[in-house]
Amino acid sequence: MNKETIGRYAFIIGLVISVIAGFVSLGTTGLAALVVLGLIVGFLNVTGEEVQKFLLGTVALMLVGQGLHSVMATVPLVPDILAAFVSFVAGAALIVALKEVYTITKSK
């Protein structure tokens, strides 16, 4: 199995677990697993030319997730799904941002 396939599966699994989080409490271990899946996605799925778009997209998703979390707090399932998804995306964004900072500082 190549890196692209592993990264793609990690992304799909992260999305599915985020939705499952709406129905079942993941706890700290489950959220940590989502962050790890996000780290894998950040390492394997995002190439050099996709970095800016990916980081912009993840920042938007995280802000929307946090904003909707408080607005949708009374709607069943939604807050837990959004919190799990934000955890997942944050892991990916962390790795991509660190890789980009390293690339920028290395080239100067």
N, C-alpha and C positions, 0 to 999 in steps of 0.2 A: 504494500500500500504506500503510495507516494504522499509527500507533504500536503499537496493540495487537497487530496481526498480526506486525510486526517483532519485538516483544518475545516473543511466543509462539514464533516460529520460533527466536529466539536461545536460548530455554529448551530447546526440543526438541533443537537442534543441540548445546548444551552437554551434555545428558544422553547423547546418542549418542556424542559424542567422549569423554566420561568412560568409557563402556563400552568403546569402541575402545582406550582407553589400557591396558586389561587385556591386550590382545593385541599391541599395538605400542607401543614406547616413544615417548612424545611429545616428550621432551626439554624444554629450557627454553622454546623457542619455542611448543611445543604447550600447555604449561601457561600461558604468557602469553596465548595465544589464548583459553584457557578463562576466565581472569580477565577479559579484555576482554568476552567474551560475558556473563559475570556482571555486569559494569558496565552493559552494555546492558539486561539484564533488570532490574537495580535502577533504572535511569532510566525505563524504559518500562512495566514491568508492575505496579509496586506503587503503589497509590493511598493517600491519606491515612488512610482507615479501616482499611486492611490492614497498616499499618506494624508495630504491636505484634505481631500474630499472625505476620507474616512474620519479624520479627527473632527472636522466640522460636523459631520453627520452624528458622531457619537456625542459631541457636546450638545447638539440640538436634542438628541434622544434623551440624554440624561436630564437636561433642563425640563423638557416636556414631561418626562417621567416623574420628576420631583414635583412639578407644578400640578400635574393631574393627580398625583398621589394625595395631596392635601384637598383638592377640589372633589375628588371622587371617593373620599374616605368613607362615605356612608353607603356606597354601592358595593354589594357583596363581590368578593373575588378580586376586583380591580386593584385595590391598593397593594395586595400581596403580590400579584402578577407584576405590577410596575416596579415594586421594590426589588424583586428578584431579577427582573430584566435590567434594571439600572446597575445592579451588582455585576451582572454578566458583562455588560457593555463597558463598565468602568475598568475591569481587568484588561480587556482588549485595548482600550484607549491608553492605559498606563504604559503598556509595552510599546505600542506604536509611537507614543510621544517620546519615550526614552530612547528608542531606536533613532528617531528623527533628531533629537538633541545630540546624540552621539555622532551621527552622520555630519551634522552641521559643524560641530566642534572639531571633528577629525579632519575636515577639509580645509580648515583655516590655519 
